Amino acid sequence: MKDEFTSAMHEEFTIDADTELKHKAMCIRKLLGSSYTQEELETYCKLYGITTEQFELCFPYPSILAICSR
């Protein structure tokens, strides 16, 4: 009975790596808003354990404000 609630036994508690990456990138995007520097992006990516390249795969078109602030 103790094993009944382990994540290994319940597939609904797991997500694939691609979905996890998208969730992390969306969290970063929400935290950064529409205006951010490359340094801020790198800081949040490091905190969430993804690279800036992975983030940019999820959001290939940065906001105009982000481009102007570089």
PyMOL Python script that loads the backbone (N, CA, C, O; Angstrom):
from pymol import cmd

cmd.read_pdbstr("""\
ATOM      1  N   MET A   1       0.814  -1.190   0.000  1.00  0.00           N
ATOM      2  CA  MET A   1       0.000   0.000   0.000  1.00  0.00           C
ATOM      3  C   MET A   1       0.864   1.264   0.000  1.00  0.00           C
ATOM      4  O   MET A   1       0.477   2.280  -0.576  1.00  0.00           O
ATOM      5  N   LYS A   2       2.003   1.203   0.628  1.00  0.00           N
ATOM      6  CA  LYS A   2       2.897   2.349   0.698  1.00  0.00           C
ATOM      7  C   LYS A   2       3.361   2.781  -0.695  1.00  0.00           C
ATOM      8  O   LYS A   2       3.532   3.975  -0.941  1.00  0.00           O
ATOM      9  N   ASP A   3       3.567   1.833  -1.602  1.00  0.00           N
ATOM     10  CA  ASP A   3       4.044   2.119  -2.955  1.00  0.00           C
ATOM     11  C   ASP A   3       2.967   2.711  -3.859  1.00  0.00           C
ATOM     12  O   ASP A   3       3.272   3.199  -4.947  1.00  0.00           O
ATOM     13  N   GLU A   4       1.743   2.672  -3.429  1.00  0.00           N
ATOM     14  CA  GLU A   4       0.630   3.063  -4.290  1.00  0.00           C
ATOM     15  C   GLU A   4       0.738   4.491  -4.824  1.00  0.00           C
ATOM     16  O   GLU A   4       0.273   4.759  -5.932  1.00  0.00           O
ATOM     17  N   PHE A   5       1.325   5.394  -4.083  1.00  0.00           N
ATOM     18  CA  PHE A   5       1.349   6.787  -4.484  1.00  0.00           C
ATOM     19  C   PHE A   5       2.705   7.266  -4.984  1.00  0.00           C
ATOM     20  O   PHE A   5       2.962   8.469  -4.979  1.00  0.00           O
ATOM     21  N   THR A   6       3.553   6.388  -5.402  1.00  0.00           N
ATOM     22  CA  THR A   6       4.845   6.799  -5.939  1.00  0.00           C
ATOM     23  C   THR A   6       4.686   7.254  -7.373  1.00  0.00           C
ATOM     24  O   THR A   6       3.831   6.747  -8.099  1.00  0.00           O
ATOM     25  N   SER A   7       5.499   8.201  -7.784  1.00  0.00           N
ATOM     26  CA  SER A   7       5.395   8.730  -9.145  1.00  0.00           C
ATOM     27  C   SER A   7       5.741   7.684 -10.192  1.00  0.00           C
ATOM     28  O   SER A   7       5.250   7.753 -11.319  1.00  0.00           O
ATOM     29  N   ALA A   8       6.576   6.721  -9.839  1.00  0.00           N
ATOM     30  CA  ALA A   8       6.931   5.669 -10.784  1.00  0.00           C
ATOM     31  C   ALA A   8       5.711   4.847 -11.194  1.00  0.00           C
ATOM     32  O   ALA A   8       5.670   4.294 -12.293  1.00  0.00           O
ATOM     33  N   MET A   9       4.739   4.771 -10.326  1.00  0.00           N
ATOM     34  CA  MET A   9       3.551   3.968 -10.614  1.00  0.00           C
ATOM     35  C   MET A   9       2.432   4.783 -11.275  1.00  0.00           C
ATOM     36  O   MET A   9       1.443   4.219 -11.742  1.00  0.00           O
ATOM     37  N   HIS A  10       2.592   6.094 -11.311  1.00  0.00           N
ATOM     38  CA  HIS A  10       1.529   6.930 -11.845  1.00  0.00           C
ATOM     39  C   HIS A  10       2.052   7.795 -12.985  1.00  0.00           C
ATOM     40  O   HIS A  10       2.693   8.822 -12.760  1.00  0.00           O
ATOM     41  N   GLU A  11       1.777   7.378 -14.171  1.00  0.00           N
ATOM     42  CA  GLU A  11       2.244   8.075 -15.357  1.00  0.00           C
ATOM     43  C   GLU A  11       1.728   9.513 -15.431  1.00  0.00           C
ATOM     44  O   GLU A  11       2.398  10.372 -16.004  1.00  0.00           O
ATOM     45  N   GLU A  12       0.562   9.790 -14.867  1.00  0.00           N
ATOM     46  CA  GLU A  12      -0.010  11.132 -14.947  1.00  0.00           C
ATOM     47  C   GLU A  12       0.805  12.174 -14.185  1.00  0.00           C
ATOM     48  O   GLU A  12       0.570  13.372 -14.339  1.00  0.00           O
ATOM     49  N   PHE A  13       1.756  11.733 -13.370  1.00  0.00           N
ATOM     50  CA  PHE A  13       2.604  12.661 -12.630  1.00  0.00           C
ATOM     51  C   PHE A  13       3.876  13.028 -13.386  1.00  0.00           C
ATOM     52  O   PHE A  13       4.666  13.834 -12.896  1.00  0.00           O
ATOM     53  N   THR A  14       4.086  12.469 -14.538  1.00  0.00           N
ATOM     54  CA  THR A  14       5.313  12.719 -15.286  1.00  0.00           C
ATOM     55  C   THR A  14       4.993  13.441 -16.595  1.00  0.00           C
ATOM     56  O   THR A  14       3.915  13.272 -17.165  1.00  0.00           O
ATOM     57  N   ILE A  15       5.948  14.248 -17.059  1.00  0.00           N
ATOM     58  CA  ILE A  15       5.825  14.900 -18.352  1.00  0.00           C
ATOM     59  C   ILE A  15       7.101  14.622 -19.126  1.00  0.00           C
ATOM     60  O   ILE A  15       8.145  14.334 -18.542  1.00  0.00           O
ATOM     61  N   ASP A  16       7.007  14.712 -20.445  1.00  0.00           N
ATOM     62  CA  ASP A  16       8.196  14.451 -21.260  1.00  0.00           C
ATOM     63  C   ASP A  16       9.136  15.655 -21.197  1.00  0.00           C
ATOM     64  O   ASP A  16       8.743  16.742 -20.773  1.00  0.00           O
ATOM     65  N   ALA A  17      10.363  15.447 -21.619  1.00  0.00           N
ATOM     66  CA  ALA A  17      11.403  16.471 -21.514  1.00  0.00           C
ATOM     67  C   ALA A  17      11.051  17.730 -22.312  1.00  0.00           C
ATOM     68  O   ALA A  17      11.358  18.839 -21.873  1.00  0.00           O
ATOM     69  N   ASP A  18      10.421  17.577 -23.460  1.00  0.00           N
ATOM     70  CA  ASP A  18      10.051  18.719 -24.290  1.00  0.00           C
ATOM     71  C   ASP A  18       9.011  19.594 -23.585  1.00  0.00           C
ATOM     72  O   ASP A  18       9.108  20.821 -23.612  1.00  0.00           O
ATOM     73  N   THR A  19       8.038  18.972 -22.967  1.00  0.00           N
ATOM     74  CA  THR A  19       7.005  19.717 -22.230  1.00  0.00           C
ATOM     75  C   THR A  19       7.610  20.414 -21.025  1.00  0.00           C
ATOM     76  O   THR A  19       7.252  21.554 -20.727  1.00  0.00           O
ATOM     77  N   GLU A  20       8.510  19.754 -20.333  1.00  0.00           N
ATOM     78  CA  GLU A  20       9.164  20.377 -19.180  1.00  0.00           C
ATOM     79  C   GLU A  20       9.967  21.603 -19.614  1.00  0.00           C
ATOM     80  O   GLU A  20       9.949  22.630 -18.935  1.00  0.00           O
ATOM     81  N   LEU A  21      10.665  21.499 -20.735  1.00  0.00           N
ATOM     82  CA  LEU A  21      11.426  22.631 -21.262  1.00  0.00           C
ATOM     83  C   LEU A  21      10.493  23.798 -21.581  1.00  0.00           C
ATOM     84  O   LEU A  21      10.793  24.945 -21.250  1.00  0.00           O
ATOM     85  N   LYS A  22       9.373  23.508 -22.218  1.00  0.00           N
ATOM     86  CA  LYS A  22       8.410  24.568 -22.555  1.00  0.00           C
ATOM     87  C   LYS A  22       7.842  25.226 -21.303  1.00  0.00           C
ATOM     88  O   LYS A  22       7.647  26.441 -21.278  1.00  0.00           O
ATOM     89  N   HIS A  23       7.577  24.441 -20.272  1.00  0.00           N
ATOM     90  CA  HIS A  23       7.078  25.002 -19.012  1.00  0.00           C
ATOM     91  C   HIS A  23       8.112  25.935 -18.384  1.00  0.00           C
ATOM     92  O   HIS A  23       7.773  27.025 -17.923  1.00  0.00           O
ATOM     93  N   LYS A  24       9.364  25.505 -18.369  1.00  0.00           N
ATOM     94  CA  LYS A  24      10.425  26.336 -17.797  1.00  0.00           C
ATOM     95  C   LYS A  24      10.599  27.624 -18.600  1.00  0.00           C
ATOM     96  O   LYS A  24      10.736  28.705 -18.027  1.00  0.00           O
ATOM     97  N   ALA A  25      10.593  27.504 -19.916  1.00  0.00           N
ATOM     98  CA  ALA A  25      10.747  28.691 -20.768  1.00  0.00           C
ATOM     99  C   ALA A  25       9.584  29.659 -20.568  1.00  0.00           C
ATOM    100  O   ALA A  25       9.787  30.873 -20.537  1.00  0.00           O
ATOM    101  N   MET A  26       8.378  29.138 -20.433  1.00  0.00           N
ATOM    102  CA  MET A  26       7.211  30.002 -20.211  1.00  0.00           C
ATOM    103  C   MET A  26       7.306  30.707 -18.858  1.00  0.00           C
ATOM    104  O   MET A  26       6.941  31.878 -18.746  1.00  0.00           O
ATOM    105  N   CYS A  27       7.786  30.016 -17.844  1.00  0.00           N
ATOM    106  CA  CYS A  27       7.971  30.644 -16.527  1.00  0.00           C
ATOM    107  C   CYS A  27       8.972  31.790 -16.616  1.00  0.00           C
ATOM    108  O   CYS A  27       8.751  32.864 -16.057  1.00  0.00           O
ATOM    109  N   ILE A  28      10.063  31.554 -17.318  1.00  0.00           N
ATOM    110  CA  ILE A  28      11.084  32.589 -17.484  1.00  0.00           C
ATOM    111  C   ILE A  28      10.503  33.773 -18.237  1.00  0.00           C
ATOM    112  O   ILE A  28      10.704  34.923 -17.845  1.00  0.00           O
ATOM    113  N   ARG A  29       9.790  33.500 -19.304  1.00  0.00           N
ATOM    114  CA  ARG A  29       9.185  34.562 -20.121  1.00  0.00           C
ATOM    115  C   ARG A  29       8.220  35.406 -19.282  1.00  0.00           C
ATOM    116  O   ARG A  29       8.201  36.631 -19.396  1.00  0.00           O
ATOM    117  N   LYS A  30       7.428  34.751 -18.448  1.00  0.00           N
ATOM    118  CA  LYS A  30       6.481  35.473 -17.597  1.00  0.00           C
ATOM    119  C   LYS A  30       7.229  36.339 -16.566  1.00  0.00           C
ATOM    120  O   LYS A  30       6.808  37.459 -16.278  1.00  0.00           O
ATOM    121  N   LEU A  31       8.320  35.829 -16.020  1.00  0.00           N
ATOM    122  CA  LEU A  31       9.095  36.591 -15.047  1.00  0.00           C
ATOM    123  C   LEU A  31       9.790  37.793 -15.682  1.00  0.00           C
ATOM    124  O   LEU A  31       9.864  38.866 -15.083  1.00  0.00           O
ATOM    125  N   LEU A  32      10.296  37.605 -16.896  1.00  0.00           N
ATOM    126  CA  LEU A  32      11.036  38.673 -17.566  1.00  0.00           C
ATOM    127  C   LEU A  32      10.129  39.762 -18.127  1.00  0.00           C
ATOM    128  O   LEU A  32      10.528  40.924 -18.205  1.00  0.00           O
ATOM    129  N   GLY A  33       8.931  39.398 -18.511  1.00  0.00           N
ATOM    130  CA  GLY A  33       8.049  40.366 -19.140  1.00  0.00           C
ATOM    131  C   GLY A  33       8.483  40.664 -20.564  1.00  0.00           C
ATOM    132  O   GLY A  33       9.121  39.835 -21.213  1.00  0.00           O
ATOM    133  N   SER A  34       8.138  41.843 -21.046  1.00  0.00           N
ATOM    134  CA  SER A  34       8.424  42.166 -22.445  1.00  0.00           C
ATOM    135  C   SER A  34       9.749  42.882 -22.641  1.00  0.00           C
ATOM    136  O   SER A  34      10.194  43.052 -23.776  1.00  0.00           O
ATOM    137  N   SER A  35      10.383  43.301 -21.568  1.00  0.00           N
ATOM    138  CA  SER A  35      11.645  44.018 -21.682  1.00  0.00           C
ATOM    139  C   SER A  35      12.678  43.385 -20.758  1.00  0.00           C
ATOM    140  O   SER A  35      12.499  43.349 -19.541  1.00  0.00           O
ATOM    141  N   TYR A  36      13.752  42.890 -21.345  1.00  0.00           N
ATOM    142  CA  TYR A  36      14.795  42.259 -20.547  1.00  0.00           C
ATOM    143  C   TYR A  36      16.124  42.330 -21.276  1.00  0.00           C
ATOM    144  O   TYR A  36      16.179  42.481 -22.496  1.00  0.00           O
ATOM    145  N   THR A  37      17.183  42.218 -20.508  1.00  0.00           N
ATOM    146  CA  THR A  37      18.522  42.219 -21.093  1.00  0.00           C
ATOM    147  C   THR A  37      18.991  40.778 -21.267  1.00  0.00           C
ATOM    148  O   THR A  37      18.404  39.848 -20.714  1.00  0.00           O
ATOM    149  N   GLN A  38      20.038  40.615 -22.027  1.00  0.00           N
ATOM    150  CA  GLN A  38      20.620  39.286 -22.230  1.00  0.00           C
ATOM    151  C   GLN A  38      21.121  38.730 -20.899  1.00  0.00           C
ATOM    152  O   GLN A  38      21.016  37.530 -20.644  1.00  0.00           O
ATOM    153  N   GLU A  39      21.664  39.598 -20.058  1.00  0.00           N
ATOM    154  CA  GLU A  39      22.162  39.180 -18.741  1.00  0.00           C
ATOM    155  C   GLU A  39      21.026  38.652 -17.866  1.00  0.00           C
ATOM    156  O   GLU A  39      21.184  37.636 -17.189  1.00  0.00           O
ATOM    157  N   GLU A  40      19.888  39.336 -17.880  1.00  0.00           N
ATOM    158  CA  GLU A  40      18.728  38.871 -17.109  1.00  0.00           C
ATOM    159  C   GLU A  40      18.251  37.518 -17.628  1.00  0.00           C
ATOM    160  O   GLU A  40      17.930  36.625 -16.844  1.00  0.00           O
ATOM    161  N   LEU A  41      18.205  37.372 -18.944  1.00  0.00           N
ATOM    162  CA  LEU A  41      17.792  36.104 -19.541  1.00  0.00           C
ATOM    163  C   LEU A  41      18.730  34.985 -19.112  1.00  0.00           C
ATOM    164  O   LEU A  41      18.273  33.912 -18.719  1.00  0.00           O
ATOM    165  N   GLU A  42      20.022  35.221 -19.182  1.00  0.00           N
ATOM    166  CA  GLU A  42      21.006  34.208 -18.786  1.00  0.00           C
ATOM    167  C   GLU A  42      20.859  33.830 -17.313  1.00  0.00           C
ATOM    168  O   GLU A  42      20.984  32.658 -16.957  1.00  0.00           O
ATOM    169  N   THR A  43      20.597  34.814 -16.460  1.00  0.00           N
ATOM    170  CA  THR A  43      20.424  34.553 -15.031  1.00  0.00           C
ATOM    171  C   THR A  43      19.231  33.634 -14.779  1.00  0.00           C
ATOM    172  O   THR A  43      19.350  32.649 -14.050  1.00  0.00           O
ATOM    173  N   TYR A  44      18.089  33.951 -15.375  1.00  0.00           N
ATOM    174  CA  TYR A  44      16.897  33.134 -15.164  1.00  0.00           C
ATOM    175  C   TYR A  44      17.038  31.749 -15.796  1.00  0.00           C
ATOM    176  O   TYR A  44      16.580  30.756 -15.231  1.00  0.00           O
ATOM    177  N   CYS A  45      17.660  31.686 -16.946  1.00  0.00           N
ATOM    178  CA  CYS A  45      17.870  30.371 -17.567  1.00  0.00           C
ATOM    179  C   CYS A  45      18.724  29.483 -16.673  1.00  0.00           C
ATOM    180  O   CYS A  45      18.452  28.292 -16.521  1.00  0.00           O
ATOM    181  N   LYS A  46      19.747  30.068 -16.090  1.00  0.00           N
ATOM    182  CA  LYS A  46      20.610  29.304 -15.182  1.00  0.00           C
ATOM    183  C   LYS A  46      19.815  28.819 -13.968  1.00  0.00           C
ATOM    184  O   LYS A  46      19.958  27.672 -13.544  1.00  0.00           O
ATOM    185  N   LEU A  47      18.974  29.701 -13.410  1.00  0.00           N
ATOM    186  CA  LEU A  47      18.154  29.319 -12.257  1.00  0.00           C
ATOM    187  C   LEU A  47      17.207  28.164 -12.579  1.00  0.00           C
ATOM    188  O   LEU A  47      16.970  27.294 -11.741  1.00  0.00           O
ATOM    189  N   TYR A  48      16.673  28.162 -13.791  1.00  0.00           N
ATOM    190  CA  TYR A  48      15.720  27.128 -14.180  1.00  0.00           C
ATOM    191  C   TYR A  48      16.386  25.910 -14.829  1.00  0.00           C
ATOM    192  O   TYR A  48      15.713  24.937 -15.170  1.00  0.00           O
ATOM    193  N   GLY A  49      17.704  25.970 -14.994  1.00  0.00           N
ATOM    194  CA  GLY A  49      18.431  24.807 -15.507  1.00  0.00           C
ATOM    195  C   GLY A  49      18.299  24.571 -16.997  1.00  0.00           C
ATOM    196  O   GLY A  49      18.359  23.431 -17.457  1.00  0.00           O
ATOM    197  N   ILE A  50      18.117  25.659 -17.764  1.00  0.00           N
ATOM    198  CA  ILE A  50      18.097  25.526 -19.220  1.00  0.00           C
ATOM    199  C   ILE A  50      19.081  26.525 -19.818  1.00  0.00           C
ATOM    200  O   ILE A  50      19.530  27.444 -19.134  1.00  0.00           O
ATOM    201  N   THR A  51      19.410  26.347 -21.077  1.00  0.00           N
ATOM    202  CA  THR A  51      20.315  27.272 -21.753  1.00  0.00           C
ATOM    203  C   THR A  51      19.505  28.363 -22.448  1.00  0.00           C
ATOM    204  O   THR A  51      18.302  28.219 -22.662  1.00  0.00           O
ATOM    205  N   THR A  52      20.174  29.439 -22.791  1.00  0.00           N
ATOM    206  CA  THR A  52      19.491  30.499 -23.531  1.00  0.00           C
ATOM    207  C   THR A  52      19.068  29.992 -24.910  1.00  0.00           C
ATOM    208  O   THR A  52      18.058  30.438 -25.454  1.00  0.00           O
ATOM    209  N   GLU A  53      19.834  29.069 -25.470  1.00  0.00           N
ATOM    210  CA  GLU A  53      19.481  28.485 -26.765  1.00  0.00           C
ATOM    211  C   GLU A  53      18.168  27.703 -26.670  1.00  0.00           C
ATOM    212  O   GLU A  53      17.326  27.775 -27.565  1.00  0.00           O
ATOM    213  N   GLN A  54      18.006  26.962 -25.582  1.00  0.00           N
ATOM    214  CA  GLN A  54      16.754  26.229 -25.379  1.00  0.00           C
ATOM    215  C   GLN A  54      15.587  27.193 -25.216  1.00  0.00           C
ATOM    216  O   GLN A  54      14.502  26.961 -25.749  1.00  0.00           O
ATOM    217  N   PHE A  55      15.814  28.279 -24.477  1.00  0.00           N
ATOM    218  CA  PHE A  55      14.773  29.291 -24.312  1.00  0.00           C
ATOM    219  C   PHE A  55      14.386  29.868 -25.667  1.00  0.00           C
ATOM    220  O   PHE A  55      13.201  30.012 -25.967  1.00  0.00           O
ATOM    221  N   GLU A  56      15.372  30.196 -26.479  1.00  0.00           N
ATOM    222  CA  GLU A  56      15.116  30.814 -27.776  1.00  0.00           C
ATOM    223  C   GLU A  56      14.445  29.857 -28.756  1.00  0.00           C
ATOM    224  O   GLU A  56      13.787  30.298 -29.698  1.00  0.00           O
ATOM    225  N   LEU A  57      14.604  28.563 -28.546  1.00  0.00           N
ATOM    226  CA  LEU A  57      13.862  27.599 -29.369  1.00  0.00           C
ATOM    227  C   LEU A  57      12.363  27.688 -29.085  1.00  0.00           C
ATOM    228  O   LEU A  57      11.539  27.518 -29.984  1.00  0.00           O
ATOM    229  N   CYS A  58      12.025  27.955 -27.838  1.00  0.00           N
ATOM    230  CA  CYS A  58      10.615  28.083 -27.448  1.00  0.00           C
ATOM    231  C   CYS A  58      10.052  29.451 -27.825  1.00  0.00           C
ATOM    232  O   CYS A  58       8.869  29.574 -28.143  1.00  0.00           O
ATOM    233  N   PHE A  59      10.895  30.471 -27.789  1.00  0.00           N
ATOM    234  CA  PHE A  59      10.488  31.841 -28.128  1.00  0.00           C
ATOM    235  C   PHE A  59      11.470  32.406 -29.151  1.00  0.00           C
ATOM    236  O   PHE A  59      12.355  33.185 -28.797  1.00  0.00           O
ATOM    237  N   PRO A  60      11.318  32.018 -30.414  1.00  0.00           N
ATOM    238  CA  PRO A  60      12.298  32.419 -31.427  1.00  0.00           C
ATOM    239  C   PRO A  60      12.266  33.908 -31.767  1.00  0.00           C
ATOM    240  O   PRO A  60      13.235  34.431 -32.317  1.00  0.00           O
ATOM    241  N   TYR A  61      11.178  34.591 -31.454  1.00  0.00           N
ATOM    242  CA  TYR A  61      11.060  36.001 -31.786  1.00  0.00           C
ATOM    243  C   TYR A  61      10.991  36.827 -30.512  1.00  0.00           C
ATOM    244  O   TYR A  61       9.919  36.966 -29.923  1.00  0.00           O
ATOM    245  N   PRO A  62      12.130  37.384 -30.074  1.00  0.00           N
ATOM    246  CA  PRO A  62      12.107  38.188 -28.843  1.00  0.00           C
ATOM    247  C   PRO A  62      11.277  39.451 -29.046  1.00  0.00           C
ATOM    248  O   PRO A  62      11.062  39.887 -30.177  1.00  0.00           O
ATOM    249  N   SER A  63      10.824  40.019 -27.970  1.00  0.00           N
ATOM    250  CA  SER A  63      10.017  41.233 -28.076  1.00  0.00           C
ATOM    251  C   SER A  63      10.869  42.381 -28.600  1.00  0.00           C
ATOM    252  O   SER A  63      12.092  42.370 -28.469  1.00  0.00           O
ATOM    253  N   ILE A  64      10.221  43.352 -29.184  1.00  0.00           N
ATOM    254  CA  ILE A  64      10.918  44.530 -29.712  1.00  0.00           C
ATOM    255  C   ILE A  64      11.656  45.242 -28.576  1.00  0.00           C
ATOM    256  O   ILE A  64      12.783  45.699 -28.764  1.00  0.00           O
ATOM    257  N   LEU A  65      11.034  45.338 -27.409  1.00  0.00           N
ATOM    258  CA  LEU A  65      11.691  46.002 -26.288  1.00  0.00           C
ATOM    259  C   LEU A  65      12.950  45.272 -25.862  1.00  0.00           C
ATOM    260  O   LEU A  65      13.934  45.903 -25.476  1.00  0.00           O
ATOM    261  N   ALA A  66      12.929  43.961 -25.928  1.00  0.00           N
ATOM    262  CA  ALA A  66      14.113  43.178 -25.537  1.00  0.00           C
ATOM    263  C   ALA A  66      15.237  43.422 -26.519  1.00  0.00           C
ATOM    264  O   ALA A  66      16.399  43.510 -26.123  1.00  0.00           O
ATOM    265  N   ILE A  67      14.911  43.531 -27.789  1.00  0.00           N
ATOM    266  CA  ILE A  67      15.939  43.776 -28.811  1.00  0.00           C
ATOM    267  C   ILE A  67      16.537  45.163 -28.607  1.00  0.00           C
ATOM    268  O   ILE A  67      17.753  45.334 -28.694  1.00  0.00           O
ATOM    269  N   CYS A  68      15.694  46.150 -28.339  1.00  0.00           N
ATOM    270  CA  CYS A  68      16.154  47.526 -28.173  1.00  0.00           C
ATOM    271  C   CYS A  68      16.985  47.738 -26.920  1.00  0.00           C
ATOM    272  O   CYS A  68      17.816  48.645 -26.872  1.00  0.00           O
ATOM    273  N   SER A  69      16.773  46.925 -25.921  1.00  0.00           N
ATOM    274  CA  SER A  69      17.493  47.098 -24.655  1.00  0.00           C
ATOM    275  C   SER A  69      18.874  46.468 -24.669  1.00  0.00           C
ATOM    276  O   SER A  69      19.627  46.615 -23.706  1.00  0.00           O
ATOM    277  N   ARG A  70      19.218  45.778 -25.729  1.00  0.00           N
ATOM    278  CA  ARG A  70      20.546  45.131 -25.793  1.00  0.00           C
ATOM    279  C   ARG A  70      21.626  46.104 -26.139  1.00  0.00           C
ATOM    280  O   ARG A  70      22.793  45.724 -26.232  1.00  0.00           O
TER     281      ARG A  70
END
""", "prot")
cmd.dss("prot")
cmd.show_as("cartoon", "prot")
cmd.util.cbc("prot")
cmd.orient("prot")
